[in-house]
Amino acid sequence: MTATLHRRDPRFGWMLLFSILIHLTCYLILVKYQLYSFQHAEGPVYYVDVVSLPVANPQAGSPSQPGGAPTPAKREEMALPARSPQQPIAKPKTPQREKSPSSAETSRQFEERLAKIEQQVGAKREAAAIEALRAKVAGRGGEAQLGVPGGKGTEAGSDYAGYIRSRLTDAFRTTIAFQTKSPEVMVRLTIDRSGKVAGIRLERSTGDRIFEDAVLNAIAKAEQTFVPPPGGKRFEYSYRFAPEGVSKK
């Protein structure tokens, strides 16, 4: 049989006692400074009697006296300000614009331009009258024959060629038509003594048939206005037709 020997350690008792003292000390400190209790400090409470509030104009007497009923205060109505009579608002007068010198100058320029146009129209009418007079003289075969300035009298048909070109140009403006880019036709005309077209010879063409028909139609239309060649002789001349007009060879 084995016997067990139990020993007591005196240090354990001292440590337990020391721990109890420390815990007790901490507890007393906490209680002293009231760390565990958070007390809420309530402020003072004020009560206001709404009935006994001060007024701007207090009445004499007290409601506590016998037979002294409080006299109701009279309400003062606020008077509205009187309306002032409305005065009619005067409309601002629109200032009349004076005619500036620029407008007067513009009207004067317009009058000057109109006068120039009238002069140009008059000059054109005079030129047309002179041309008609020359045509009559050429038709009669009178003494004065048309010719170039400074000529010797053998160039009688030179101005007549220009006259025929002007007639062809006026007629060609009403018949021109083409389908290619740059059509061109060179025609040699023969005009007899009476002013009629006796022959048409196609000297050169770009092959545009529509343009060629337009040239022939222009010649036929212009023939109605031809006058007889000067001197009673046959007239032959070549003319070039293009989209920009008729020109002499």
Protein Blocks (a to p, Z undefined) as FASTA:
>chain_A
ZZddddddfklmmmmmmmmmmmmmmmmmmmmnommbccddddddddddfklpccfbdced
jfkbghiacddddddddddddddddddddddddddddddfklmmmmmmmmmmmmmmmmmm
mmmmmmmmmmmmmmmmmmnopabdcddehiahlammmmmmmmmmmmmmmmmmmmgccfbf
bdcddddddddfkopafbdcdfbdehiaklmmmmmmmmmmmmmmpccdehiiacdddddd
dfkbccdZZ
